[in-house]
Amino acid sequence: MTVYWDPKSKGYRYDFQHLGRRHTSPRGFPLKSEAQEAEAHRKRDLRRQAAGLDPIYAAESPTFHA
C-alpha cells in the first residue's frame, strides 16, 4: 500500500504505478482506512480491465457524435 498523509489536501492519498502509468487519488481522504480501500478498489479495477473482464471506463474511451 502506498498511502500517505498530504498536508496540502489535509488528508490521506494513494499513489502507485500500474503497467507504467501513475495513479494518484483525486482528493484527500479523511481516514487512512478510506484511502486504503479506495486504492485497493482502483487496483482491482485496473487488474480486471487488463485481463479483459471489465470494459474500459466510458470517460476514458472516445465518443463519436453524429
KEKE-3310 file (N, C-alpha, C; in steps of 0.2 Angstrom, whole numbers, plus 5000, padded with zeros to 4 digits):
npx = (5004:5002:4999:4999:5000:4995:4999:4994:4981:4976:4973:4973:4981:4983:4996:5002:5010:5005:5007:5016:5009:5005:4995:4985:4976:4961:4958:4960:4958:4949:4951:4964:4961:4950:4957:4965:4956:4950:4961:4964:4952:4953:4965:4960:4950:4959:4967:4957:4952:4964:4964:4954:4941:4932:4924:4932:4932:4919:4923:4936:4936:4934:4922:4909:4900:4885)
npy = (4994:5011:5023:5039:5054:5069:5085:5097:5094:5090:5077:5059:5051:5041:5033:5025:5014:5007:4995:5004:5017:5031:5032:5042:5047:5057:5066:5071:5059:5058:5048:5036:5022:5023:5029:5018:5008:5014:5014:5000:4996:5003:4997:4984:4986:4990:4979:4970:4976:4975:4962:4960:4958:4968:4982:4996:5012:5023:5036:5036:5031:5035:5046:5047:5058:5061)
npz = (5000:4996:5004:5010:5021:5015:5017:5010:5005:5016:5020:5018:5004:4990:4980:4966:4954:4939:4926:4920:4921:4931:4946:4955:4970:4967:4977:4994:5008:5023:5032:5035:5032:5023:5012:5009:5006:4994:4986:4985:4978:4966:4961:4959:4949:4939:4937:4933:4921:4913:4911:4903:4908:4913:4905:4897:4906:4903:4902:4898:4886:4868:4861:4849:4840:4830)
capx = (5000:5006:4995:5002:4997:4996:4997:4991:4974:4974:4970:4977:4981:4987:5000:5005:5011:5002:5008:5019:5006:5005:4989:4985:4969:4959:4957:4962:4953:4950:4954:4969:4957:4946:4962:4967:4950:4950:4967:4963:4947:4956:4970:4956:4948:4964:4968:4951:4952:4970:4963:4948:4935:4928:4926:4936:4928:4916:4926:4942:4935:4932:4915:4908:4893:4883)
capy = (5000:5017:5028:5044:5060:5075:5091:5101:5092:5089:5071:5054:5050:5035:5035:5019:5014:5000:4995:5010:5023:5033:5033:5045:5049:5063:5070:5068:5056:5060:5042:5031:5016:5025:5029:5011:5005:5017:5011:4993:4996:5006:4992:4979:4988:4990:4972:4967:4979:4972:4955:4960:4956:4974:4987:5002:5017:5027:5043:5035:5029:5040:5046:5050:5061:5062)
capz = (5000:4996:5006:5014:5023:5011:5021:5006:5004:5023:5020:5016:4997:4987:4974:4964:4947:4936:4919:4918:4922:4938:4948:4962:4972:4965:4983:5000:5012:5030:5036:5031:5030:5017:5006:5008:5002:4988:4982:4983:4973:4960:4959:4957:4943:4934:4935:4929:4914:4910:4910:4899:4912:4913:4899:4899:4909:4897:4902:4895:4879:4864:4859:4842:4839:4823)
cpx = (5004:5002:4999:4998:4999:4994:4993:4983:4972:4970:4975:4976:4985:4990:5003:5006:5008:5003:5011:5016:5005:4998:4989:4978:4968:4958:4959:4956:4954:4953:4959:4965:4953:4951:4964:4962:4950:4955:4966:4957:4949:4961:4966:4953:4953:4966:4963:4951:4958:4968:4957:4942:4930:4929:4929:4931:4925:4920:4933:4942:4933:4925:4914:4901:4891:4882)
cpy = (5006:5023:5033:5050:5066:5081:5097:5100:5091:5082:5065:5053:5044:5037:5028:5019:5007:5000:5001:5017:5024:5034:5036:5047:5056:5068:5067:5065:5057:5054:5038:5025:5018:5026:5022:5007:5007:5014:5004:4992:4998:5000:4986:4980:4988:4983:4969:4970:4976:4965:4954:4958:4962:4978:4993:5008:5021:5034:5042:5033:5035:5040:5049:5052:5062:5069)
cpz = (5000:4998:5011:5016:5018:5015:5016:5006:5011:5024:5018:5008:4996:4981:4972:4957:4945:4929:4916:4918:4930:4940:4955:4963:4970:4971:4989:5004:5019:5034:5032:5029:5024:5011:5004:5004:4995:4983:4980:4978:4966:4957:4956:4950:4937:4932:4931:4922:4910:4908:4905:4902:4912:4907:4902:4901:4903:4897:4898:4888:4875:4862:4853:4842:4832:4822)
residu = (MET:THR:VAL:TYR:TRP:ASP:PRO:LYS:SER:LYS:GLY:TYR:ARG:TYR:ASP:PHE:GLN:HIS:LEU:GLY:ARG:ARG:HIS:THR:SER:PRO:ARG:GLY:PHE:PRO:LEU:LYS:SER:GLU:ALA:GLN:GLU:ALA:GLU:ALA:HIS:ARG:LYS:ARG:ASP:LEU:ARG:ARG:GLN:ALA:ALA:GLY:LEU:ASP:PRO:ILE:TYR:ALA:ALA:GLU:SER:PRO:THR:PHE:HIS:ALA)
# end
